[in-house]
Amino acid sequence: MNKDIIAGNWKQLKGKAQAKWGDLTDDVFDVAEGDSKYLAGKLQEQYGWQRERAEKEVDEFGRTLN
């Protein structure tokens, strides 16, 4: 799924993202508004992942939505 599609459908996809990354707060998802770079940064902070892993997680999440 294209990052623009994720951003455009964020309200519907937010629940799925929250289920996947439950350690992130509602506020993080509200601010993210589908911004994949912001979300990856928050995953790095929360889970201690390297940037590449966090970006890969977000990309894989997008692909599972197809």
Summary of the structure (lengths in Angstrom):
residues: 66
radius of gyration: 10.6
end to end distance: 6.0
largest distance: 28.1
contacts: 163
relative contact order: 0.19
helix: 76%
strand: 0%
